[in-house]
Amino acid sequence: MRSILLLLGFLTAGLAHAAGGCPDLTGRYRMPDRHPSLETGHREVMTALRLEVWPAEAHDLEISASPDGRTMQLDLVSAPDTRTTTPYPRAPLAFGTHYDCADGWVSLRKQVPGARRQERAYLEGGTLVRLRRAGGGGLTFELRFSGVERTNLYSYDSARISVPRLLGRRAQIDTYHWMPASLAPPPPKLPDPAKLAAERAQEALRARVSELTGGATIGMMKAEGEGTRLQLIAANSDAMLRIEDRLLASDLAYAFVQEPYWVVNRYIAEILVSPAHGGAARRPSAFRIEKELNRLMCKTPETGAQVVKMARSGDGYVARVALPGGLTAAEAADCVNWRGSPLIARVLPIGTEPELASGQVQRELSVWRVDLWR
C-alpha cells in the first residue's frame, strides 16, 4: 500500500511539474476582423478551443488559468460598448485532457477536421492548433494542417465514396495573431438588426420575383411605406409581356407604379409589391392592355383600328384609337374579338379627342373605355 501511495505521489508531482511549465495566457484578446480569407483558420481555432458557437457580437476571448496551470477557462465576451443579452459560450480546458505544454506553447489535443485549397489540389484532412503569448501581450495561434488529395469513386447528393491519391499527402502551417483587447482598435459596429432583416427580405423578394417571372432581370429595389418598389428589365416588348403574364398568373400582390418604357435598348418597368398575398393588388399595366387590344382588333385595311395611347382610369383603362377612313368607332369596337381575351371584358366608345402635334390638330382619335374581366 505504501509503495502505491508513493507511486501516486510521484505521478501527481510529475503532472504538477508538467503543468507548471505551461505559459500564463491569462488576459483578454481581440479577435481580428473575420473577413473571408481568415474564416477557415478562425473557425478551426474556435473549434479546437471548444468554442464552436461564435455569436456575432462576441469580439474578445478572455482566458483565465489556475495558479498551478492545470486548468484554463475560456470565455467569449463582447466589446465594452456592445449591448447584448445573449449568453456567450465558455469552455473549461484541463491539462493532460484537452491540452499539453512544451517550449512555451499550449498544444490543443483535439484535431479539427479541415481542408485547404492549394495551387493544384484540394486537400482534406485535419488541423492541430497550438498557441502562446506573442510579443506585445497578444496571442499567436499556429495551425498545423495535414491533408491528402482524394479521388471520388461515387458522388450523389450527400453520399460520397472517395479514396486518397497516391503520394497526395501534404502539410501546411498557418499563423494568426490576436492583439490584447486593451490595445486593439474598436471592433466594427454590427449592422442594425432591423436593417439586416429588411435586406434579407429584399433578397428573398428578388429571388421570388425572378422565379415567378422566369428569370427576369431585377434592377433597383427600394423599401417604401406600402411595400417594396422594384424595377423589371426586359430586352424587348415580347419579353416584357411574358414577364407581366407570369406575374398575373402568380399570387404576388403588386401594382405598376411606372409603366414599361423603352430606354437604351431595353424595356424598364417598376412595380410596388405589397407584403400581402393572394393577388388583391394585381392589375395589368396599360402597356399590357394596349398590346392586348391591338391583338384583338380586326386586321383588314378597311376595319383595322390601332391603339395610339392607353392609360389607366379608375378601375378600367381609356384608349385613344386611330380609325381608318370611313370606319366609325362603333363599327371598330364591334369588330374587336374581346370574347377571346383573358383580360379584356368589354370595349365601349365614349367620345372623340383631337391628336395634337406642334399645336396643330393632326387627326381625330376615338376614345374608348376598356373594362377587364373581374
N, C-alpha and C positions, 0 to 999 in steps of 0.2 A: 504493500500500500504506500509506504514511504517513498519507494522508487517511482511509483506512478505519479505521486504528487510532485516530486522533484522534476519529472519529465514535463508535466503540465506547466510547472513554473517556468522551465526553460523555454517552452513553446510560447507562453504568454509574453515573456520578456523579449523573445525574438520578434514577435508580432509588434509589440510596442516600439521596439527599436526600429523595425522597418517602417512603421507608420510615422515614427519621429523624423524620418528622412524625407517626408513629403513637404513640398514647398507650401508656404502660407499664402493661399489665394484669397483670403478674406478681402472683400471690397465690393464695390458696385461698379458695373461696367456697362457702357452704352453700346448697343448693337449698331453697326453701320447701316446705312440705308439699304433696304432689301431690294435692290434692282435685279433684273433677270439674270445677269451674269454671275451673281452671287447666290442666287436662290438655291441651287443644288447643294452647294457647300454648307450654307446656313442650315438647311433642312437636315443634313446629315449630322451637323454639330448638335442641333437640338434633340435629335433622336438619340444620339449617343449619351447625351446628358439626361435622358429620360424625361424630356420636356417636349414631347411631340406636338402638343396643342400650344399654339402660339397666337394669343389674342392680338388683334391689330393694334390695340392701344399700348401694348407692352413693348417698351423700348430698352429696358435695362435688365441686366442679370445681376442678382445680388447673391454673393457667396459668403457663407459663414462656416467656420470649421471648429471642431472641438479642440481643446488645448493639446490633447495627445495626438492629433492628426488622424484619428481613426474614423471619423465621420465628417461629412460635409453636408450642408443644407443649401440647396439651390432654389432660388425664388425668382420668378418673373415679376417685374414691377413696372409701373408706368412712370413716365417722366413726371417731375414735380408739378407741372402746370396742366397735367392731363386729368380730366374728370372722368371717373368711371366707377361703376358699382359692380363690375364683373369680377368674380373671384378668380385669381390667377393660379395657374398650376405651380406646384412645388415638388421637388424631388429630393429625398434623403439618399445619400450615397455612403456606402460603407467600404472601408479599406479591406482589401482581400476578397470582397464580393463584387463590388462594382468598379473598383479601380486599384491600380498598383502605382508605386512611385519609384523613380530611378533617375539619377542625374538631373534633378531639378524639374522633372516632368511628372505630371499626373496622367497616367495612361488608362483610358477607359477600356474596360474589358469587352464591352458589347460591340460586336462587329455590326455595322449598319449596312443593309443592302444598298448597293449603289451602282451607278452606271456613268460612263464617260464617253463622249464622242471625240475621238482623236482624228487626225488628219485623214486616215484612210480606213478607219474601223470604228465600230460601235461596240464598246466593251461592257460586259455585265459581270458584276462580282460583289465585293464588299469593301467597306472603309473602316479603318481603325483610327480613332481620334485621340490625340493627347494634347494637353495644354500646360502652359506655365506662365508665370508672371513675366511681362515684357518690360522693356525699358520705358520709363516714364510712368510706371504704375498701371499699365494696361494688361491685357491678356493676349497671348499668342496661341492660336489653335493650329495644329498640324494634322492634316488629313492624309493618311497613307492608304491609297486605293490600289487594289489588285483585282484585275478582271480579265476575262477571256472573251474573244470574239466567238459567236456561236452561229451555227448554220441551222436554219429552220427546215425540219423534215415535214411538218404539218402545222397549219395555222388556220383557224376558223373562229370568228367571234373572239371569245375569251380563251378558247382552247389553243394550246401551243405545245408542240414537241420539237425540241432542238438538241443539238449535240455541239460540244466545244470543238473549235477548229484546231487542228494540229499546229503546235507552236504558236498558238494565238494568244497566249497569256502575256499581259503587260502590266506595268505598275506606273503610278503617278502620285506625286506628292504636291499638295496644295497647302498654302499657308494663309491664314486670315488673322487680322489684328482688330481687337476691340479696345477702345480708349476708356480710361476711367471716366465715369459719368460726370464727375465734378469738372473735368476739363473739356468734355465733348460739347460740340455745338448743339443747340436745341434740336430735338427731332422734328422732322417735318410734320406740320399740322395735318391731322386726319380730315378728309373731306367731310362736309356736313352730311349726316345720315340721310336727311330729307333729300338733299341734292343727289346723293348716290342712288336712293330709291327711285327718284324721278328719272335719272339717266338709265337705270336698268329697265324701267317701264317703257322708256322711249325705244331702247334697243329691242325689247320684246315686241313692241308695236311695229317697228321697222321690219322685223323678221316676219311677223304675221301678215302685214300688208304685202310684202314681197311674195310670200307663199300664196296668198289669195289671188294675186294678180298674175301669177305665173312667172315671177321673176322680174317684175318691173323695176326700173331704176328709181330709187327713193332719194330725193335730194334733201333740201333743208327740212329740219324738224324743229318745231318751237312750241313749248307749252303755253297755252292761253287759258283764260278763265274757264271756258266751257269745254276744253279738251286739248287736243294736240293738232297743230297745223303742220301739214307736210306737203312736200312737192312730189308730183308724179311726173316722170320724164319718159317720153316715147320718141322713137325715131321718125314716125310718120303718123298720119291720121288714122290709118287702119290699126296700128299698134295701140294708139290711144283709145280707140273704140273697143278693142279687145280688153284692155285694162278695165275700162268702165263696165263692160258687160260682166266681167268676173266679179267686180265689186257689187254690182246689182244683184248677182246671184248669191252673194255671201250674207252673213248675219252682221256685218260690220255696220255700226251706226255712224253715218258720215253725212256731210253736206259740202257742196262745192262753194268755196269762197273766192276762187279765181278760175274763171272758165279757161279751158285749154286754149293756148295761143302759140303761134309759130314764131320762134326766135332762134337765130344762129343754128339753123338746120336741125331743129328738133321741136317737138311739142312739149309744153310745160303746163301743168295744171296744179291747183292747190286745193286740198280738201281739209276740212276740220273734222277730226274723228272724236266723237264723244265717248266717255267711259261706258255708256250704256250698251247693251246688246239687244239683238232682236231686230235691228234694222229700222227702228222707228224714224230715224232721221235720213234714211236713204232717199236720194232724189237724183234723177239723171241730170246731167248738165244740159244747158241749152245747146251746146256743141253736139251732144249725142242726139238730141231730139231733132236738130236741124238735119243731121245726116239721115236719121230715120225717116223724116218726112220727105226728103228728096228721094229716098229709095222707093217710097210708096207712090210717088207722083206718076201719072201717065207719061209715057216716054215718046209719043209721036210728036212731030213738029207742030201739029195743029192743036194738040191738047196738053202738051208738056209744059207745066209751070215750073218755076225754080225759086227756092227759098233764097232770099238775099240776106236776110238777117233774122236771127232768133234770139229772144230774150225771155227770161223768166218773169212771170207776173202773177203774184199771189200763189194760188195752188196750181196754176197752169202756166202756159207759155204763150207768147204772142209772136207770130211770124209775119215778116214783111215778104210778100211773094210777088215776083215778076211774072206777068201773064203774057203769052204770045198774042199777037194781034188778032182781034175779033173774038177772043175767048173771054167769057165772063167769069167772075170769081165763083159764082155758084156752080158753073159747069166744071171748073178746075177742081173745086172742092169735092164735087160729086164723083169725080174720076179717081180720087185718092183711095187706094186699097187699104184703108185703115183696119179693116177686119183681119188682115193678115199680119198685124203687128202685135208683138207682145208688150209694146209700150203705149202707143197712141190709141186712144179710145174714140176720139171724135175731133173733127176739124170744123170750124164754123167761121165763115167770112163775117167780119163785124164793121168794115169800113174801108176807106182808102187813105193813102198818105203820099204826098209828093216826095220823090227822091231828089235831094239837092246835091249839087256839085258846084263849088265856087260861086255859091249864091244863086245858081240858075237851076230851074226845075228840069231834070233830065227825063223823068218818066213818072207815071202814076203807079204806085205799088198797092196791091191789095193787102189788107191787114186781116189776119186770121187768128182766132183763138184756138189753141191746141190743148185739149184735155187728155190726161193719161188714164189708163186703167187703174183702179184702186184695188 
